[in-house]
C-alpha cells in the first residue's frame, strides 16, 4: 500500500514540476494567429465561471483544425 501511495505522490510531483504559468507562453511566430475560445460553465442555470482555451496551430495544426470543426458544428454544446 505504501508503494502505491509513494508512486502516486511521486507522479503528482513530477507532473506539477513541468506545469507552466501564463507568463511562460511564448508569442506566436509572425503571421500565425492563435485562436481562442471562451467556454462558460454553468450548472442548474447558475454560471460557475469561464475558461479561455488558446490553440497553437503552429505546434499542432491538425488538432486545431479538428477542434475548430467540432466547435463550429456544436459538438461540445451541453457537454459541461
PDB file of N, CA, C and O in Angstrom:
ATOM      1  N   UNK A   1       0.828  -1.195   0.000  1.00  0.00           N
ATOM      2  CA  UNK A   1       0.000   0.000   0.000  1.00  0.00           C
ATOM      3  C   UNK A   1       0.872   1.259   0.000  1.00  0.00           C
ATOM      4  O   UNK A   1       0.566   2.243  -0.673  1.00  0.00           O
ATOM      5  N   UNK A   2       1.951   1.207   0.760  1.00  0.00           N
ATOM      6  CA  UNK A   2       2.828   2.372   0.834  1.00  0.00           C
ATOM      7  C   UNK A   2       3.500   2.650  -0.501  1.00  0.00           C
ATOM      8  O   UNK A   2       3.750   3.805  -0.846  1.00  0.00           O
ATOM      9  N   UNK A   3       3.796   1.590  -1.256  1.00  0.00           N
ATOM     10  CA  UNK A   3       4.430   1.768  -2.561  1.00  0.00           C
ATOM     11  C   UNK A   3       3.485   2.457  -3.544  1.00  0.00           C
ATOM     12  O   UNK A   3       3.905   3.288  -4.349  1.00  0.00           O
ATOM     13  N   UNK A   4       2.213   2.101  -3.464  1.00  0.00           N
ATOM     14  CA  UNK A   4       1.223   2.732  -4.344  1.00  0.00           C
ATOM     15  C   UNK A   4       1.087   4.205  -3.996  1.00  0.00           C
ATOM     16  O   UNK A   4       1.085   5.056  -4.885  1.00  0.00           O
ATOM     17  N   UNK A   5       0.976   4.508  -2.725  1.00  0.00           N
ATOM     18  CA  UNK A   5       0.855   5.894  -2.291  1.00  0.00           C
ATOM     19  C   UNK A   5       2.093   6.696  -2.675  1.00  0.00           C
ATOM     20  O   UNK A   5       1.984   7.823  -3.157  1.00  0.00           O
ATOM     21  N   UNK A   6       3.267   6.112  -2.462  1.00  0.00           N
ATOM     22  CA  UNK A   6       4.509   6.787  -2.840  1.00  0.00           C
ATOM     23  C   UNK A   6       4.555   7.032  -4.347  1.00  0.00           C
ATOM     24  O   UNK A   6       4.970   8.104  -4.789  1.00  0.00           O
ATOM     25  N   UNK A   7       4.135   6.056  -5.127  1.00  0.00           N
ATOM     26  CA  UNK A   7       4.120   6.205  -6.584  1.00  0.00           C
ATOM     27  C   UNK A   7       3.185   7.310  -7.035  1.00  0.00           C
ATOM     28  O   UNK A   7       3.525   8.082  -7.932  1.00  0.00           O
ATOM     29  N   UNK A   8       2.016   7.398  -6.427  1.00  0.00           N
ATOM     30  CA  UNK A   8       1.068   8.460  -6.779  1.00  0.00           C
ATOM     31  C   UNK A   8       1.604   9.841  -6.409  1.00  0.00           C
ATOM     32  O   UNK A   8       1.471  10.789  -7.182  1.00  0.00           O
ATOM     33  N   UNK A   9       2.200   9.952  -5.247  1.00  0.00           N
ATOM     34  CA  UNK A   9       2.774  11.233  -4.826  1.00  0.00           C
ATOM     35  C   UNK A   9       3.924  11.625  -5.745  1.00  0.00           C
ATOM     36  O   UNK A   9       4.030  12.784  -6.146  1.00  0.00           O
ATOM     37  N   UNK A  10       4.779  10.675  -6.079  1.00  0.00           N
ATOM     38  CA  UNK A  10       5.904  10.964  -6.975  1.00  0.00           C
ATOM     39  C   UNK A  10       5.411  11.390  -8.351  1.00  0.00           C
ATOM     40  O   UNK A  10       5.948  12.329  -8.938  1.00  0.00           O
ATOM     41  N   UNK A  11       4.396  10.711  -8.868  1.00  0.00           N
ATOM     42  CA  UNK A  11       3.845  11.079 -10.176  1.00  0.00           C
ATOM     43  C   UNK A  11       3.237  12.476 -10.134  1.00  0.00           C
ATOM     44  O   UNK A  11       3.382  13.246 -11.083  1.00  0.00           O
ATOM     45  N   UNK A  12       2.563  12.805  -9.048  1.00  0.00           N
ATOM     46  CA  UNK A  12       1.991  14.143  -8.911  1.00  0.00           C
ATOM     47  C   UNK A  12       3.055  15.221  -8.854  1.00  0.00           C
ATOM     48  O   UNK A  12       2.892  16.286  -9.450  1.00  0.00           O
ATOM     49  N   UNK A  13       4.132  14.959  -8.150  1.00  0.00           N
ATOM     50  CA  UNK A  13       5.223  15.935  -8.074  1.00  0.00           C
ATOM     51  C   UNK A  13       5.894  16.134  -9.428  1.00  0.00           C
ATOM     52  O   UNK A  13       6.225  17.260  -9.798  1.00  0.00           O
ATOM     53  N   UNK A  14       6.093  15.059 -10.158  1.00  0.00           N
ATOM     54  CA  UNK A  14       6.705  15.170 -11.485  1.00  0.00           C
ATOM     55  C   UNK A  14       5.787  15.944 -12.421  1.00  0.00           C
ATOM     56  O   UNK A  14       6.252  16.784 -13.190  1.00  0.00           O
ATOM     57  N   UNK A  15       4.488  15.667 -12.362  1.00  0.00           N
ATOM     58  CA  UNK A  15       3.538  16.346 -13.241  1.00  0.00           C
ATOM     59  C   UNK A  15       3.485  17.843 -12.954  1.00  0.00           C
ATOM     60  O   UNK A  15       3.420  18.643 -13.887  1.00  0.00           O
ATOM     61  N   UNK A  16       3.511  18.231 -11.694  1.00  0.00           N
ATOM     62  CA  UNK A  16       3.440  19.654 -11.369  1.00  0.00           C
ATOM     63  C   UNK A  16       4.765  20.360 -11.598  1.00  0.00           C
ATOM     64  O   UNK A  16       4.794  21.581 -11.754  1.00  0.00           O
ATOM     65  N   UNK A  17       5.852  19.618 -11.622  1.00  0.00           N
ATOM     66  CA  UNK A  17       7.156  20.243 -11.863  1.00  0.00           C
ATOM     67  C   UNK A  17       7.247  20.814 -13.272  1.00  0.00           C
ATOM     68  O   UNK A  17       7.977  21.777 -13.507  1.00  0.00           O
ATOM     69  N   UNK A  18       6.517  20.233 -14.199  1.00  0.00           N
ATOM     70  CA  UNK A  18       6.557  20.690 -15.581  1.00  0.00           C
ATOM     71  C   UNK A  18       5.391  21.606 -15.938  1.00  0.00           C
ATOM     72  O   UNK A  18       5.213  21.935 -17.111  1.00  0.00           O
ATOM     73  N   UNK A  19       4.606  22.017 -14.974  1.00  0.00           N
ATOM     74  CA  UNK A  19       3.487  22.919 -15.233  1.00  0.00           C
ATOM     75  C   UNK A  19       4.005  24.292 -15.621  1.00  0.00           C
ATOM     76  O   UNK A  19       5.058  24.725 -15.151  1.00  0.00           O
ATOM     77  N   UNK A  20       3.258  24.976 -16.482  1.00  0.00           N
ATOM     78  CA  UNK A  20       3.668  26.300 -16.943  1.00  0.00           C
ATOM     79  C   UNK A  20       2.652  27.331 -16.467  1.00  0.00           C
ATOM     80  O   UNK A  20       1.464  27.034 -16.342  1.00  0.00           O
ATOM     81  N   UNK A  21       3.122  28.523 -16.208  1.00  0.00           N
ATOM     82  CA  UNK A  21       2.218  29.612 -15.873  1.00  0.00           C
ATOM     83  C   UNK A  21       1.886  30.375 -17.145  1.00  0.00           C
ATOM     84  O   UNK A  21       2.479  30.129 -18.195  1.00  0.00           O
ATOM     85  N   UNK A  22       0.930  31.311 -17.052  1.00  0.00           N
ATOM     86  CA  UNK A  22       0.533  32.090 -18.223  1.00  0.00           C
ATOM     87  C   UNK A  22       1.689  32.895 -18.795  1.00  0.00           C
ATOM     88  O   UNK A  22       1.722  33.150 -19.999  1.00  0.00           O
ATOM     89  N   UNK A  23       2.618  33.293 -17.974  1.00  0.00           N
ATOM     90  CA  UNK A  23       3.732  34.101 -18.439  1.00  0.00           C
ATOM     91  C   UNK A  23       4.765  33.318 -19.233  1.00  0.00           C
ATOM     92  O   UNK A  23       5.630  33.914 -19.874  1.00  0.00           O
ATOM     93  N   UNK A  24       4.689  31.993 -19.201  1.00  0.00           N
ATOM     94  CA  UNK A  24       5.673  31.163 -19.889  1.00  0.00           C
ATOM     95  C   UNK A  24       5.342  30.892 -21.353  1.00  0.00           C
ATOM     96  O   UNK A  24       6.159  30.306 -22.064  1.00  0.00           O
ATOM     97  N   UNK A  25       4.173  31.301 -21.815  1.00  0.00           N
ATOM     98  CA  UNK A  25       3.761  31.009 -23.189  1.00  0.00           C
ATOM     99  C   UNK A  25       4.478  31.961 -24.135  1.00  0.00           C
ATOM    100  O   UNK A  25       4.327  33.178 -24.022  1.00  0.00           O
ATOM    101  N   UNK A  26       5.255  31.421 -25.064  1.00  0.00           N
ATOM    102  CA  UNK A  26       5.971  32.297 -25.999  1.00  0.00           C
ATOM    103  C   UNK A  26       5.012  32.935 -26.997  1.00  0.00           C
ATOM    104  O   UNK A  26       3.962  32.366 -27.295  1.00  0.00           O
ATOM    105  N   UNK A  27       5.357  34.097 -27.510  1.00  0.00           N
ATOM    106  CA  UNK A  27       4.485  34.733 -28.500  1.00  0.00           C
ATOM    107  C   UNK A  27       4.470  33.914 -29.787  1.00  0.00           C
ATOM    108  O   UNK A  27       5.435  33.212 -30.087  1.00  0.00           O
ATOM    109  N   UNK A  28       3.376  34.000 -30.549  1.00  0.00           N
ATOM    110  CA  UNK A  28       3.308  33.232 -31.789  1.00  0.00           C
ATOM    111  C   UNK A  28       4.297  33.765 -32.819  1.00  0.00           C
ATOM    112  O   UNK A  28       4.658  34.941 -32.783  1.00  0.00           O
ATOM    113  N   UNK A  29       4.731  32.913 -33.727  1.00  0.00           N
ATOM    114  CA  UNK A  29       5.607  33.385 -34.801  1.00  0.00           C
ATOM    115  C   UNK A  29       4.885  34.423 -35.656  1.00  0.00           C
ATOM    116  O   UNK A  29       3.654  34.440 -35.687  1.00  0.00           O
ATOM    117  N   UNK A  30       5.612  35.275 -36.338  1.00  0.00           N
ATOM    118  CA  UNK A  30       4.966  36.280 -37.185  1.00  0.00           C
ATOM    119  C   UNK A  30       4.052  35.624 -38.220  1.00  0.00           C
ATOM    120  O   UNK A  30       4.422  34.641 -38.861  1.00  0.00           O
ATOM    121  N   UNK A  31       2.872  36.177 -38.368  1.00  0.00           N
ATOM    122  CA  UNK A  31       1.913  35.678 -39.348  1.00  0.00           C
ATOM    123  C   UNK A  31       1.050  34.532 -38.871  1.00  0.00           C
ATOM    124  O   UNK A  31       0.210  34.047 -39.628  1.00  0.00           O
ATOM    125  N   UNK A  32       1.231  34.078 -37.623  1.00  0.00           N
ATOM    126  CA  UNK A  32       0.431  32.975 -37.090  1.00  0.00           C
ATOM    127  C   UNK A  32      -0.512  33.530 -36.034  1.00  0.00           C
ATOM    128  O   UNK A  32      -0.083  34.158 -35.066  1.00  0.00           O
ATOM    129  N   UNK A  33      -1.799  33.291 -36.234  1.00  0.00           N
ATOM    130  CA  UNK A  33      -2.798  33.738 -35.269  1.00  0.00           C
ATOM    131  C   UNK A  33      -3.215  32.541 -34.425  1.00  0.00           C
ATOM    132  O   UNK A  33      -3.484  31.465 -34.958  1.00  0.00           O
ATOM    133  N   UNK A  34      -3.268  32.726 -33.122  1.00  0.00           N
ATOM    134  CA  UNK A  34      -3.680  31.657 -32.222  1.00  0.00           C
ATOM    135  C   UNK A  34      -5.135  31.885 -31.827  1.00  0.00           C
ATOM    136  O   UNK A  34      -5.432  32.813 -31.076  1.00  0.00           O
ATOM    137  N   UNK A  35      -6.044  31.050 -32.324  1.00  0.00           N
ATOM    138  CA  UNK A  35      -7.456  31.236 -31.994  1.00  0.00           C
ATOM    139  C   UNK A  35      -7.724  30.942 -30.523  1.00  0.00           C
ATOM    140  O   UNK A  35      -7.082  30.090 -29.909  1.00  0.00           O
ATOM    141  N   UNK A  36      -8.693  31.673 -29.979  1.00  0.00           N
ATOM    142  CA  UNK A  36      -9.094  31.474 -28.591  1.00  0.00           C
ATOM    143  C   UNK A  36     -10.591  31.206 -28.543  1.00  0.00           C
ATOM    144  O   UNK A  36     -11.358  31.780 -29.315  1.00  0.00           O
ATOM    145  N   UNK A  37     -10.996  30.338 -27.640  1.00  0.00           N
ATOM    146  CA  UNK A  37     -12.399  30.009 -27.431  1.00  0.00           C
ATOM    147  C   UNK A  37     -12.732  30.253 -25.971  1.00  0.00           C
ATOM    148  O   UNK A  37     -12.003  29.818 -25.080  1.00  0.00           O
ATOM    149  N   UNK A  38     -13.838  30.952 -25.726  1.00  0.00           N
ATOM    150  CA  UNK A  38     -14.285  31.199 -24.354  1.00  0.00           C
ATOM    151  C   UNK A  38     -15.409  30.219 -24.049  1.00  0.00           C
ATOM    152  O   UNK A  38     -16.396  30.144 -24.780  1.00  0.00           O
ATOM    153  N   UNK A  39     -15.252  29.477 -22.976  1.00  0.00           N
ATOM    154  CA  UNK A  39     -16.229  28.482 -22.563  1.00  0.00           C
ATOM    155  C   UNK A  39     -16.801  28.920 -21.222  1.00  0.00           C
ATOM    156  O   UNK A  39     -16.061  29.107 -20.256  1.00  0.00           O
ATOM    157  N   UNK A  40     -18.117  29.083 -21.166  1.00  0.00           N
ATOM    158  CA  UNK A  40     -18.791  29.446 -19.930  1.00  0.00           C
ATOM    159  C   UNK A  40     -19.382  28.180 -19.325  1.00  0.00           C
ATOM    160  O   UNK A  40     -20.130  27.460 -19.986  1.00  0.00           O
ATOM    161  N   UNK A  41     -19.050  27.915 -18.080  1.00  0.00           N
ATOM    162  CA  UNK A  41     -19.505  26.712 -17.388  1.00  0.00           C
ATOM    163  C   UNK A  41     -20.648  27.094 -16.462  1.00  0.00           C
ATOM    164  O   UNK A  41     -20.529  28.018 -15.656  1.00  0.00           O
ATOM    165  N   UNK A  42     -21.761  26.368 -16.586  1.00  0.00           N
ATOM    166  CA  UNK A  42     -22.905  26.629 -15.713  1.00  0.00           C
ATOM    167  C   UNK A  42     -23.518  25.302 -15.283  1.00  0.00           C
ATOM    168  O   UNK A  42     -23.384  24.280 -15.956  1.00  0.00           O
ATOM    169  N   UNK A  43     -24.194  25.354 -14.137  1.00  0.00           N
ATOM    170  CA  UNK A  43     -24.860  24.171 -13.614  1.00  0.00           C
ATOM    171  C   UNK A  43     -26.174  24.604 -13.001  1.00  0.00           C
ATOM    172  O   UNK A  43     -26.204  25.500 -12.158  1.00  0.00           O
ATOM    173  N   UNK A  44     -27.247  23.982 -13.412  1.00  0.00           N
ATOM    174  CA  UNK A  44     -28.594  24.310 -12.939  1.00  0.00           C
ATOM    175  C   UNK A  44     -28.914  25.787 -13.127  1.00  0.00           C
ATOM    176  O   UNK A  44     -29.547  26.397 -12.265  1.00  0.00           O
ATOM    177  N   UNK A  45     -28.489  26.360 -14.230  1.00  0.00           N
ATOM    178  CA  UNK A  45     -28.776  27.751 -14.539  1.00  0.00           C
ATOM    179  C   UNK A  45     -27.868  28.757 -13.856  1.00  0.00           C
ATOM    180  O   UNK A  45     -28.000  29.956 -14.100  1.00  0.00           O
ATOM    181  N   UNK A  46     -26.966  28.316 -13.020  1.00  0.00           N
ATOM    182  CA  UNK A  46     -26.046  29.217 -12.323  1.00  0.00           C
ATOM    183  C   UNK A  46     -24.679  29.162 -12.995  1.00  0.00           C
ATOM    184  O   UNK A  46     -24.109  28.084 -13.166  1.00  0.00           O
ATOM    185  N   UNK A  47     -24.156  30.324 -13.376  1.00  0.00           N
ATOM    186  CA  UNK A  47     -22.846  30.387 -14.015  1.00  0.00           C
ATOM    187  C   UNK A  47     -21.762  30.162 -12.971  1.00  0.00           C
ATOM    188  O   UNK A  47     -21.695  30.868 -11.965  1.00  0.00           O
ATOM    189  N   UNK A  48     -20.917  29.172 -13.221  1.00  0.00           N
ATOM    190  CA  UNK A  48     -19.842  28.837 -12.291  1.00  0.00           C
ATOM    191  C   UNK A  48     -18.535  29.525 -12.642  1.00  0.00           C
ATOM    192  O   UNK A  48     -17.661  29.680 -11.788  1.00  0.00           O
ATOM    193  N   UNK A  49     -18.398  29.935 -13.889  1.00  0.00           N
ATOM    194  CA  UNK A  49     -17.172  30.599 -14.315  1.00  0.00           C
ATOM    195  C   UNK A  49     -16.946  30.405 -15.796  1.00  0.00           C
ATOM    196  O   UNK A  49     -17.776  29.830 -16.501  1.00  0.00           O
ATOM    197  N   UNK A  50     -15.818  30.889 -16.251  1.00  0.00           N
ATOM    198  CA  UNK A  50     -15.497  30.731 -17.667  1.00  0.00           C
ATOM    199  C   UNK A  50     -14.018  30.393 -17.822  1.00  0.00           C
ATOM    200  O   UNK A  50     -13.192  30.697 -16.961  1.00  0.00           O
ATOM    201  N   UNK A  51     -13.714  29.753 -18.952  1.00  0.00           N
ATOM    202  CA  UNK A  51     -12.346  29.374 -19.282  1.00  0.00           C
ATOM    203  C   UNK A  51     -12.046  29.880 -20.685  1.00  0.00           C
ATOM    204  O   UNK A  51     -12.935  29.948 -21.533  1.00  0.00           O
ATOM    205  N   UNK A  52     -10.815  30.228 -20.917  1.00  0.00           N
ATOM    206  CA  UNK A  52     -10.382  30.606 -22.258  1.00  0.00           C
ATOM    207  C   UNK A  52      -9.372  29.567 -22.719  1.00  0.00           C
ATOM    208  O   UNK A  52      -8.361  29.324 -22.061  1.00  0.00           O
ATOM    209  N   UNK A  53      -9.666  28.959 -23.860  1.00  0.00           N
ATOM    210  CA  UNK A  53      -8.776  27.956 -24.440  1.00  0.00           C
ATOM    211  C   UNK A  53      -8.072  28.588 -25.622  1.00  0.00           C
ATOM    212  O   UNK A  53      -8.721  29.059 -26.556  1.00  0.00           O
ATOM    213  N   UNK A  54      -6.750  28.604 -25.589  1.00  0.00           N
ATOM    214  CA  UNK A  54      -5.950  29.134 -26.694  1.00  0.00           C
ATOM    215  C   UNK A  54      -5.313  27.961 -27.418  1.00  0.00           C
ATOM    216  O   UNK A  54      -4.701  27.092 -26.798  1.00  0.00           O
ATOM    217  N   UNK A  55      -5.462  27.944 -28.729  1.00  0.00           N
ATOM    218  CA  UNK A  55      -4.923  26.857 -29.538  1.00  0.00           C
ATOM    219  C   UNK A  55      -3.639  27.292 -30.226  1.00  0.00           C
ATOM    220  O   UNK A  55      -3.425  28.480 -30.466  1.00  0.00           O
ATOM    221  N   UNK A  56      -2.792  26.332 -30.539  1.00  0.00           N
ATOM    222  CA  UNK A  56      -1.479  26.594 -31.119  1.00  0.00           C
ATOM    223  C   UNK A  56      -1.364  25.930 -32.492  1.00  0.00           C
ATOM    224  O   UNK A  56      -0.836  24.822 -32.592  1.00  0.00           O
ATOM    225  N   UNK A  57      -1.848  26.584 -33.550  1.00  0.00           N
ATOM    226  CA  UNK A  57      -1.782  25.967 -34.880  1.00  0.00           C
ATOM    227  C   UNK A  57      -0.361  25.793 -35.392  1.00  0.00           C
ATOM    228  O   UNK A  57      -0.119  24.952 -36.257  1.00  0.00           O
ATOM    229  N   UNK A  58       0.578  26.569 -34.876  1.00  0.00           N
ATOM    230  CA  UNK A  58       1.967  26.405 -35.296  1.00  0.00           C
ATOM    231  C   UNK A  58       2.594  25.148 -34.693  1.00  0.00           C
ATOM    232  O   UNK A  58       3.608  24.661 -35.194  1.00  0.00           O
ATOM    233  N   UNK A  59       2.000  24.622 -33.624  1.00  0.00           N
ATOM    234  CA  UNK A  59       2.521  23.429 -32.966  1.00  0.00           C
ATOM    235  C   UNK A  59       1.739  22.173 -33.386  1.00  0.00           C
ATOM    236  O   UNK A  59       2.331  21.129 -33.661  1.00  0.00           O
ATOM    237  N   UNK A  60       0.404  22.287 -33.432  1.00  0.00           N
ATOM    238  CA  UNK A  60      -0.443  21.125 -33.734  1.00  0.00           C
ATOM    239  C   UNK A  60      -1.557  21.527 -34.700  1.00  0.00           C
ATOM    240  O   UNK A  60      -2.708  21.647 -34.281  1.00  0.00           O
ATOM    241  N   UNK A  61      -1.247  21.736 -35.972  1.00  0.00           N
ATOM    242  CA  UNK A  61      -2.254  22.239 -36.913  1.00  0.00           C
ATOM    243  C   UNK A  61      -3.441  21.301 -37.119  1.00  0.00           C
ATOM    244  O   UNK A  61      -4.568  21.770 -37.279  1.00  0.00           O
ATOM    245  N   UNK A  62      -3.216  20.000 -37.120  1.00  0.00           N
ATOM    246  CA  UNK A  62      -4.330  19.062 -37.328  1.00  0.00           C
ATOM    247  C   UNK A  62      -5.281  19.049 -36.133  1.00  0.00           C
ATOM    248  O   UNK A  62      -6.497  18.974 -36.310  1.00  0.00           O
ATOM    249  N   UNK A  63      -4.744  19.122 -34.935  1.00  0.00           N
ATOM    250  CA  UNK A  63      -5.586  19.145 -33.741  1.00  0.00           C
ATOM    251  C   UNK A  63      -6.405  20.429 -33.681  1.00  0.00           C
ATOM    252  O   UNK A  63      -7.576  20.403 -33.301  1.00  0.00           O
ATOM    253  N   UNK A  64      -5.799  21.542 -34.051  1.00  0.00           N
ATOM    254  CA  UNK A  64      -6.515  22.819 -34.061  1.00  0.00           C
ATOM    255  C   UNK A  64      -7.639  22.775 -35.085  1.00  0.00           C
ATOM    256  O   UNK A  64      -8.752  23.214 -34.796  1.00  0.00           O
ATOM    257  N   UNK A  65      -7.368  22.255 -36.270  1.00  0.00           N
ATOM    258  CA  UNK A  65      -8.398  22.165 -37.306  1.00  0.00           C
ATOM    259  C   UNK A  65      -9.535  21.252 -36.862  1.00  0.00           C
ATOM    260  O   UNK A  65     -10.703  21.559 -37.103  1.00  0.00           O
ATOM    261  N   UNK A  66      -9.210  20.137 -36.219  1.00  0.00           N
ATOM    262  CA  UNK A  66     -10.237  19.216 -35.740  1.00  0.00           C
ATOM    263  C   UNK A  66     -11.082  19.867 -34.649  1.00  0.00           C
ATOM    264  O   UNK A  66     -12.310  19.784 -34.693  1.00  0.00           O
ATOM    265  N   UNK A  67     -10.450  20.508 -33.678  1.00  0.00           N
ATOM    266  CA  UNK A  67     -11.182  21.170 -32.596  1.00  0.00           C
ATOM    267  C   UNK A  67     -12.078  22.269 -33.153  1.00  0.00           C
ATOM    268  O   UNK A  67     -13.231  22.399 -32.742  1.00  0.00           O
ATOM    269  N   UNK A  68     -11.555  23.059 -34.084  1.00  0.00           N
ATOM    270  CA  UNK A  68     -12.329  24.143 -34.683  1.00  0.00           C
ATOM    271  C   UNK A  68     -13.545  23.601 -35.430  1.00  0.00           C
ATOM    272  O   UNK A  68     -14.629  24.178 -35.340  1.00  0.00           O
ATOM    273  N   UNK A  69     -13.382  22.510 -36.161  1.00  0.00           N
ATOM    274  CA  UNK A  69     -14.519  21.948 -36.893  1.00  0.00           C
ATOM    275  C   UNK A  69     -15.574  21.403 -35.933  1.00  0.00           C
ATOM    276  O   UNK A  69     -16.769  21.541 -36.194  1.00  0.00           O
ATOM    277  N   UNK A  70     -15.157  20.789 -34.833  1.00  0.00           N
ATOM    278  CA  UNK A  70     -16.117  20.279 -33.854  1.00  0.00           C
ATOM    279  C   UNK A  70     -16.856  21.410 -33.149  1.00  0.00           C
ATOM    280  O   UNK A  70     -18.054  21.298 -32.885  1.00  0.00           O
ATOM    281  N   UNK A  71     -16.159  22.488 -32.845  1.00  0.00           N
ATOM    282  CA  UNK A  71     -16.810  23.640 -32.218  1.00  0.00           C
ATOM    283  C   UNK A  71     -17.822  24.260 -33.176  1.00  0.00           C
ATOM    284  O   UNK A  71     -18.917  24.636 -32.760  1.00  0.00           O
ATOM    285  N   UNK A  72     -17.467  24.369 -34.449  1.00  0.00           N
ATOM    286  CA  UNK A  72     -18.348  25.034 -35.414  1.00  0.00           C
ATOM    287  C   UNK A  72     -19.643  24.260 -35.652  1.00  0.00           C
ATOM    288  O   UNK A  72     -20.652  24.868 -36.008  1.00  0.00           O
ATOM    289  N   UNK A  73     -19.649  22.931 -35.466  1.00  0.00           N
ATOM    290  CA  UNK A  73     -20.893  22.170 -35.635  1.00  0.00           C
ATOM    291  C   UNK A  73     -21.635  21.987 -34.313  1.00  0.00           C
ATOM    292  O   UNK A  73     -22.675  21.329 -34.276  1.00  0.00           O
ATOM    293  N   UNK A  74     -21.112  22.563 -33.224  1.00  0.00           N
ATOM    294  CA  UNK A  74     -21.782  22.500 -31.931  1.00  0.00           C
ATOM    295  C   UNK A  74     -21.594  21.185 -31.192  1.00  0.00           C
ATOM    296  O   UNK A  74     -22.417  20.829 -30.348  1.00  0.00           O
ATOM    297  N   UNK A  75     -20.536  20.468 -31.491  1.00  0.00           N
ATOM    298  CA  UNK A  75     -20.288  19.161 -30.883  1.00  0.00           C
ATOM    299  C   UNK A  75     -20.196  19.241 -29.361  1.00  0.00           C
ATOM    300  O   UNK A  75     -20.660  18.333 -28.671  1.00  0.00           O
ATOM    301  N   UNK A  76     -19.614  20.297 -28.833  1.00  0.00           N
ATOM    302  CA  UNK A  76     -19.387  20.408 -27.393  1.00  0.00           C
ATOM    303  C   UNK A  76     -20.527  21.104 -26.650  1.00  0.00           C
ATOM    304  O   UNK A  76     -20.467  21.230 -25.427  1.00  0.00           O
ATOM    305  N   UNK A  77     -21.550  21.552 -27.347  1.00  0.00           N
ATOM    306  CA  UNK A  77     -22.664  22.238 -26.691  1.00  0.00           C
ATOM    307  C   UNK A  77     -23.370  21.291 -25.720  1.00  0.00           C
ATOM    308  O   UNK A  77     -23.743  20.176 -26.084  1.00  0.00           O
ATOM    309  N   UNK A  78     -23.543  21.742 -24.502  1.00  0.00           N
ATOM    310  CA  UNK A  78     -24.253  20.966 -23.497  1.00  0.00           C
ATOM    311  C   UNK A  78     -23.458  19.826 -22.888  1.00  0.00           C
ATOM    312  O   UNK A  78     -24.041  18.969 -22.223  1.00  0.00           O
ATOM    313  N   UNK A  79     -22.155  19.786 -23.089  1.00  0.00           N
ATOM    314  CA  UNK A  79     -21.366  18.682 -22.541  1.00  0.00           C
ATOM    315  C   UNK A  79     -20.790  18.985 -21.167  1.00  0.00           C
ATOM    316  O   UNK A  79     -20.294  18.077 -20.501  1.00  0.00           O
ATOM    317  N   UNK A  80     -20.841  20.215 -20.733  1.00  0.00           N
ATOM    318  CA  UNK A  80     -20.255  20.552 -19.436  1.00  0.00           C
ATOM    319  C   UNK A  80     -21.317  20.580 -18.362  1.00  0.00           C
ATOM    320  O   UNK A  80     -21.012  20.846 -17.199  1.00  0.00           O
TER     321      UNK A  80
END
